[in-house]
Amino acid sequence: MKTTYRYLLTTLLSLGALVALMWISTWQAISLKTIEVAYNGSEYQPITLPYSQDHIGAYSVRVTIDGIKTNKHSFRIYPDDEIHALLVNGKPVSLDHLSVDDRRNYGAGFNIEIDQFTPDQLNIIEAQLSNASNPAGFRIESTKRLSNGKLLAVYAVLLVLVLVLKQHLKINRSQVLVLIISLAISVLYLSKTDERTRTFDVFEGGGHRDYIEYLIEHKKLPIPGDGWEYHQPPLYYLSAALAKQAAPIDSKTSGELWGQLFALFLWTLFLVGSLATIKVSFRKHPLVILMTSTALCLWPAGIIHSIRIGNDLGVYACYALAFYYTIKWWKNRDSATLFWASLWMAGSLLSKSNGLAVAGVLGVLMLFHVYGLVRKPALLKQHKTKLLRDIAIAGGLFCSAILLNFADNIKHYLDGTSKDWLLSNVSEMINPGLKVGNAPKNYLILDSATFLQEPFISTWEDKYGRQYFWNFVLRSSLSSEYSFNGEGMKIWGITNGILLMAMLAGTLIFYLQRQPQTNTATLKRVLYRNAPWIMALVFPFILLLAYRIKVPLSCNTDFRYIYPVLLPILYFVFQAWSSSSRLMLARSMTLAAPVIGLSSLMWIYLLLQQ
């Protein structure tokens, strides 16, 4: 009963931290007092944002803003079809630096810094636009969403969340220190990155945001074929919808900051769960725990993903917790531990189909467990009741999650409202420019010259290596599918590519050097003991390969789909340090892993200077 109360208290405190983050997202330095529109020079009439209305021809939108403290402020403006002029307090603002595409970009909008405001008074922004095809549209958001006080409040809540979680997910002091640094970098990255920067499928028609808003408005799941992301399982979106309604969030003024803070909440769960797994697995090697934790927490792609809106963060959190309890169950074979592993495994499956990887790990381990008992009849008879209970726990939660994940998609596929039981109608919406080769060479070749010479990857241009599966997955493991401007960033990207190759080569050298020293009996024991880690390494890559083969697009090779596989990769990398064998070449080369993590300090410094 005492344990139950502890878990309940941890759950309530964690939810309290989430609610606090949602409320922080509502703290606004400025407010939009009135929004008005006038058609073809007529009288202004009040509207709400985002504005969308059938109208052909000229129109003007006037926004009255309160709370601007200096003469300079930045906004992101979304015009539809095109903005021709912008005035602040009746004085024109130059748009000469904007391209025609920027002036017509309603999807992503454009950023503009204006230095004509009157501090501490009402200011009026007027946009003069035209529209050639319905509907006309307009939206404006402040890009300076985060004051220093607001950033500190976010950081403080995340630290409280860490203290709450570590009561159950045990991590040591050095790991806490690394986690504090990691979350500080994520918060700094948040200060420079709004919800439309370096993100995936959030604002496209039927994207992540639309899915969440559909649940809030209609109180039911959307039809899978009606939107880009509507075929996805619902757990992340239901959780996000509930979180958003925990505070009076107004997207007109705060944008989707709440979604980024929700992502940070989930990212913290992922990190703490993963760090607890590292501590359990390397418990006798504090230096290895520190190095592995440094690489995991500061890995640059992870910082980039930590504030992204989307169900990837949902699957990361559930996956990490499922794997932590799976590792513990493999050691103690306790039914209660198996229940938690299975529960979080089901959560992973209900967040995204990528959760099949951790489900596969747990499922195969269950088969090994059953096989081990079946081979010993006396032991099977003794543990028969417990075994049946364990099978019921894991099997029941897995089947329930699979049914809830795929049932809706299959139903709509059978009744003809979607074209694919897995991806619905997504394959019909794909830009053909993303398509890449699907021949054996695309999967068997690593273009090492391109990998080492190009600092980043691109989903659109072949010269960066996107045609080759391993080029894309390895490069995107470092900085996702994004590029960064500046000579310093280029050096950083190239250096990390070299370090990644050194890390992998050092790991290979370690196992090749160990192989002659390992007899068959020892090898079997090692393979059995490390079975969860081996499968956690292999299954995600199998799934990623299958997805890339089924839908051969460059973006379908992004490491973000299998990001939790970084943990087993690092586990095998640092065997060179936890082993009694002192293979110095391998150890020296695998030090590249924490160096990649530490390089994020230079990356965030360069980013903050831009």
Disulfide bonds with the S-S distance in Angstrom:
none
